[in-house]
């Protein structure tokens, strides 16, 4: 049952209003500016949370803003899938706001007003994607997210930051304009609508008449949503790691990349649908692309000494677990894939938070420099260890819940090959995250060189309270969602048509 509700629009506008207040407050009143950032996050989370009872009761909330063409509207709709994605992004934005305050103040970063304002606009665009009722609305918010995060990626304004931001923009805008827009236009011509519908919107007759064209359209969608970081359109993500760590944490572990896989799953389940994907063989295309990305990105992560670069390639790999799960087209696989959007988010944001905490305290960025670090930063490394266990998929963590369901999905699919991909991918995850933990706990701290800065002396290496609290909370969430997976699985279980 569809219920009109202005709450949907208010949830999307709340962070945008926060961005306006942040911009108007400016640099001279830093405390008030940062208050607006936190307050906008709290309001957005409250609005999203207020919709949960409605969705669990089986109602779909909707607001239609305007009609462009027959079957093409600018409209927002809240279902279980969008609500789960929005709830995760809303909660993690609040924690990232506190973390950002500690990070930006500790490093005395420039242009902090622009930073916090763009952050808020990014969350507004993310919620717009989560609550989009059709491909047209999703495309608008998807592109807006790319534009408002561009200044965040290039925030440092160094030559390296500008190059990373350019690559980010070229890949994401280029793929959207060349591939995604073409796919949307072709879909409208074939289906006569762009609305999301459980089971898909493609006429059954078209599956027999134009299978090749439909398979091409599917490929255009699969790679057009380049934020999903499928290879070979993945290299923008490691390049974007030049951004400040809070940007990497939220936007490249939660909002931007998760928007990519969220949109991809929308197309799988609500544009094509399971029946059409099986008839066309599109599921096999997605399974192969995801499997290659899982394994190759994990191998590339092994070769990175820079901690953020290693985490970036890990993200490329982990995103494809989500795509693989959905492409299995059975209840266990889809459940595992959708749950992994949230479960991976809380774990990966923790790892990025830890990387930022280490950098602020020590100015160290290379894994080879982190020997004995656990003695100086016990909370940070404990959180890093717990989040690493979750990414690997160790029992009692959130990552295990989603990967267990993914494994069940491969068994239901009668595919030992894809089960092997999951298992090898998890072993490789242990191989690239394990050495970081081992160095921090079991190797002796290297003596500082004569040229080392004062920040590298043992006496000055310490936890930053404003940063430790958020990473401790997200690490605890990785454990809690493993011990009590019910809320996530309840919403994720409602996604499969």
Secondary structure, DSSP 8 states (H G I E B T S, - for coil): -EEE-THHHHHHHHHHHHHHHHHHH-GGGHHHHHHHHHHHHHHHHHHHHHHHHHHHTT-EEEEEEEEEETTEEEEEEE-HHHHHHHHHHHHHHHHHHHHHHHHHHHTT-S-HHHHHHHHHHHHHHHHHHHTBSBHHHHHHHHHHHHHHHHHHHTTT-SHHHHHHHHHHHHHHHHHIIIIIHHHHHHHHHHHS--B--TT-SS-HHHHHH-HHHHHHHHHHHHHH-GGG--TTTTHHHHHGGGS-HHHHHHIIIIIHHHHHHHHHHHHIIIIIHHHHHHHHTHHHHHHHHHHHHHHHHHHHHHT--BHHHHHHHHHHHHHHHHHHHHHT-SHHHHHHHHHHHHHHHHHHHHHHHHHHHHHHHH---BGGG-TTHHHH-HHHHHHHHHHHHHHHT-TTSHHHHHHHHHHHHHHHTT-HHHHHHHHHHHHHHHHHHHHHHHHHHHS------TT--GGGSGGG----HHHHHHHHHHHHHHHHHHH--HHHHHHHTTT--
